[in-house]
Amino acid sequence: MGESPGLLRIAPAVYLPALLYGIGQGAIAPVVALSARDLGAAVATAGLVVAAAGLGQVVGDIPAGALTTRIGERRAMLGATGLVSVALVACLVVPNVWGLAAAIFTTGLAGAVWGLARQAYLSEAVPIELRARALSTLGGVQRIGSFIGPFLGAFAMRFLGTDGAYWVHLAGALLACVVLLSLPDIESVRRARTGRPIVVQSTRAVIREHLPVLRTLGVGALLVGAVRASRQVVIPLWAEHIGLDPQTTSLIFGVSGAVDMLLFYPAGSVMDRFGRKWVAVPSMAVLGLAHLLLPLTHSAGALTAVALLMGIGNGLGAGVIMTLGADASPPIGRAQFLGAFRLFADTGNGAGPLLIAAVTALAGLAPAVLVMGLTGWAAATAMSRWIPPHPVRPD
């Protein structure tokens, strides 16, 4: 891949938009339910509005791969920022809760296109020996943005009410769009490397050809997604269970997130040097252990320690699913394959909280947390079994 643009040359145009987009997503995350309530939604309905973003992401994964293949990664990212901008304007002006739900669903669709296109771009543009570091950094930048976003949103809301958070996301999306205009077009790199235009396969053909990978490593990605999403639910629920106030809970959650952010580059470096298993398996084993320890905590200090362990486990796995998808993706039909692979992980992200809710309703919160701990160990087992011994291969 000697003709690929160097990582340092494209880094600002790739990572700065990811940071801006992540800030925007973080800014609106705490206020979507509040916006729904302001429009008269019941608590359960407000929860459905929040879930609409995840549903949009799942629905959009496969079409995002087809779209990116058709128009190219750079144009797909530009289109996604345009689509999310329209959706955010809708969030500001819709008169009823179902209009808000549709707008939030559209932000999920845009997120699917955005996430897939930038992953496909880096998978193609970066030398294969730097792939894990590049994609882990991408995941880390997104985490940093999501961490900063709520603070910027809170500041804007002092002057604009809940609309302020949407304005932060809208400004971030528009700035990201401007930065993306400077991103080199990867299509010229493909032509230079192959000497001919890339052959386009149908999405169905790509999925059928790579079904053995999707039903093994893809299932592992689904389990990983479920456990990762679980930590965002079980920490605040358990904090409430043991009687902690919301301010203490927020502080514990923030400390866990800060530890999570610090590990993305070391995780990528280990993956590039020693292989993907050296990160994927310990990440899931630690996350599973932390879930199993959580029901034993009965104080703020003990919960903080377990939350820190969860942050370490999650941070160790920064970028691992994107890297595994990139490793398994074929040169022809890469974006379409990645859309199918991301569908498994995104389905896991949505299924994790639903599984917690179902087990909690049947048996209580502690058993639900234990189930997620065992799911984490199942994910570690799946990663150990199905990640190829030498996943890095020439395209």
N, C-alpha and C positions, 0 to 999 in steps of 0.2 A: 504494500500500500504506500509506496514511496511517493506517489503523486498526491496523496491526501493532504489537505491543508493541515499545518501544524496545530497542535492543541493550543499552544500559547497564542497563536495568531487568531484563532476563532473563539478563544475562551470568553473574552468580554461580550461578544455578540451572542453567545450561547447562554452563559451563566447569568449575565445581568438581566435579560428578560425573564429567566426562570426565577430569579430573586424577586423581581417586581411582581410577577404573576403570583408567586407564593405569598408575598405580603398582602396582596389583594384578597386571596383566598382566606388567609388568616384573619383579615379584618372583618369579613362578613360572617365567618363561622359562628361567632357567639350571638349574632343578632338576627339570624333568619327566623328563629322561633319567636323572638320578640316582635318582629315585623308581622308575622302571622297572627300573633295575639292582638296586636294593634288593629288588625283588620277584622277582628271578631272571631278568630278561630278558637275552638276548644283546645285544651292541652294535647289531646290525642291527635287532633288534626294538625296542630303545629308541628308535632313530631313527624307526621307524614310529609309536610312541606320540607322539613330538614332532610328527610330521606330521599327526596326527589333528586337531589344532586347526585347521590350515589347511584340511583336508578338510571339517571341520564348517562352516567359514565359507563355503566354496564351495557346499556342499549347501544351506546355509541362506539364501543371498542371495535367491533368487526367492520362497520361502515368507515370508521376512521382509517383502518388499514387500507381499504379499497380506495378511499379518497386520496390518501397520501401517495399511493402507488400511481394514481392517475395524474395528479397535479404537482407532485414533488414535495419534499419535506418543508422547504422554506415557505412555499406558498400555503401549505397546509397550516403552518404555525401562524402566518399572517391572517389567514381566514379564521382561525380559531380565536385570535385576539379580537377580530372584528365581530364575530358572533357573540362572544362573551360581553363585549361592549354594548351591543344591542340588548342583550338579556338584562344587563345591569340597569340600563335606562328604563327598561320595562319594570324592574323591581321598584324603581323610584316613582312610577306613575300609575301602576295598576290599581284599580279601585276595589278589588276583592281578593280573597285568599286564594281562589283557584287560579287567578291570573298570576299571583305571586308564585304558586306552585309550578306553573308552566315556565315562568322565567327562571326559577331555580333549576328545574329540570334541564333547561337549555344551557345553563352554566355547566352542568354535568356533561352534556354533549360536547360543548366546546373544550372542556377539560380533557375528554377522551382524545380528541383530535390533537390538542396541544401536547399532551403527554406522550402519545405515540410518535408524533412527528419529530419531536426533539430527541427521543430515544433512538429512532431510526437514523436520524441525522448523525448523531454522535457515533452510533455503531458503524456507520459507513465512513465517517470522516477521520476518526482517530485511529492511529496505528494499533494493531491488535494487542501489542504488549502493554499498552496504556489503557486498554478498554475499561477495566474494572475501576481504575482510579478516576477516569473521566466520568463514568456513570455514577460512581459513589459520590463524587463531588457534586454532580447534578442533583442527586438525592439530598445531599447535605445542604446545598444552597436552598432547595425547596423547604427543608426543615427550618433553616434560618429565617426565611421569609415568613413562614407560618408562625414562627415565634415572635417576630417583630410586628406582624400585622395587627394583632389585637390591641397593642399599645397605640399604634397610629390610628386605628379605628376609634379607640376610646377618646383620643385627643380630638379627632374630627367631630365626634358625637357631642362634645361639649358645646359646639357652636351650631351644629346642624341636626341634632337629634340622631335617631337611628339611621337616617339617610346618610349621615356622615361616613359610615362604614362602607356603604355602596359607592360613594364618591371616591374613597381611597382606592377601592378595587378598580373602578373605572379609570382613574388617573394612572394606576399602575399598568393596566392593560394597554392604554394608549401609548404610554412611554415604552413599554415592551415592543409594541408594534414599530415604533420609530427605530429602536435599536436593531430589530430584526432586519430592517432594510439594508443594513451593512453586512449581513451574513452572506458569505460566499455560497453560490448555488452548487449543491453537491452533484447535480446531474452532469456537469462538465467533468467532474472527477471520475464518475462511472464510465463515461465515454472514453476518457483518456486511458483508463485502466483496461477496458475490454476491447477498445478499437471499434465498437459498434454499439448501436442503441440496445438498451436492456429489453429483453423479451418480457412481455407482460402475460402472466397466467391469471386465470380466474381465481377468486378467493376460495371457492369451493375446491378447486383442484389443489391449491396450496395446502389447505387444511387436510384434505384427504391424504395427500402424500406424506404429511408430517404428523399424522394422527398418533403413531406410536410414541412420539415425544410428548404430545399434548396430553395423552391419557396417563402418562407416568410423571414426568417432570412438571407438567401442567397441574396435575392434582397436588403435587407437593407445593406449588406456588399458591394454590387455593388454600391449603392448610396454613401456610405462612401468612397469607393475607388475613385469615380469620383470627389468628393469635395476635397479630399486630394491631388489628382494630379493637380487639378485646381490651387491651391495656387502657385505651382511652375511655372505656366504659367502667371497668371494674375499679379503678382507683377512686373516682368520685363516688361511686355507689358504696364502696366499702368504707370510705371516709364518713359518709352520712350514716352508715350502719353503726359505726362505733362512736357516733356523736360529735364529730368534728364540725366546726363552723365553716361556711363557704370560703371565707378568706384563707383559713389554714389549708383547706383543700386545694385552692388555687395555687398557693405557694408551693405545696408538695408537688402538684402537677407541673408547675413551672420548673422546679429544680430537676425533676425527672427529664423534662424536655431539654434542659440545658446540657445535661450529661449526654443525652442522645445526640445532640448536635456536634459534640466534640470528637466523635469517633469516626466520622465518615471517611476522612482521608486515610487514617491508619487501616481501616477495613478494606478500602480499595487497594492499598499497597500490598497487604497480605494476600488478597485474591490474585493480584498480578504476579506476585513472587512465588507463591506456594500452591495456588489453586483455589477454586471456589468453595470446596468442601470445608476448608480451614476457617471459613467465616460463616457459611450457611448453617452448618451443624452446631457449632458452639452458640451462635445467636439464638437458635430455636431452643436448644437445651437450657440456656440461661433464662429465656423468657418463660419456658414451661416451669422451671424451678421456682421462679419468682411468683407465678400464679399459685403454685402449690403451697408456698409459704404465706401468701396473703391472708388466708383465713386464720392464721395463728397470731396476727397482729391485733393489738387492742389499745394502742396509744399512737399519738402523732409521731413520736420518734421511730417506733417500729415500722409504721406505715411508710415513713420517709425512707427508711433503709430498703424496704422492699421496692418502693417506687424507683429508687436509684438503681437497684438491680434490674428492674424492667427497662430503665433508660439505657443501661449498659447493653443489655441483650438486644434491644431494638437498634441501638446505634451500631453495634457490631455488624448488623445486617444491612446497613445503608447501601442501597444500590445493588444488592445481590440478585434480586428478582430481575431487574433490568439487565444486569450482566448475563445472567443465565439465559434470558430470552435472546439477547444479542448473540451469544455463543451458539445457540441452537438454530438461529435464523438462517435461512439460505440466502445466497446472493441474489437469486431471482425470486421475487415474492417476499422479500424481507419484511416490508411494512404489513403485508397481509398476515404473515405468520405472527408477527408481534401483536397485531390486533387480537388474534385468537389466544395467544399466550397471556396477554394482559387481561383478557376476559376472565380467565381462571382466577388470577390474583384479585381482580376487582370484585368478582363474585364472592371470594373469601372475605374481602373487606366488608361487604354487606351482610354476609351470613354470620360472621362472628357475633356482632351485637344481637342479631335475631336468635342465635343459639343461646346466648346468655339469658335473654328475655324468656325463652321457652323453658329452660331448665329452672330458672328462678321461679316461674309461675308454678311449676310442678313440684319442686323440691326445696326451693330456697336459694339465697344468694351464694352461700358458701359452697354447696354442691356445684353450682354453675361455674364458680371460679375454678374449682378442682377439675371440672370437665375441660375447661380451657387450658389448664396446665397440662393435662394428658394430651390434648390436641397439640400443644407445643412440642411435646416429646414425640408424638406421631410425625409432626413436620420434620423434626431432626432426623428421625429414622428414614423418612422418605427422601430427604436431601442426601443422606449418606448413601442410600441405595441407588438413587437414580441420577445423581450428578456424575457425568463421565469423568474418568480418572484424569484425562488430559483434555479439558473442554476447549482450550484455546487452539484453534486450527486456522490455517490460511483460508481466506475466502477464494 
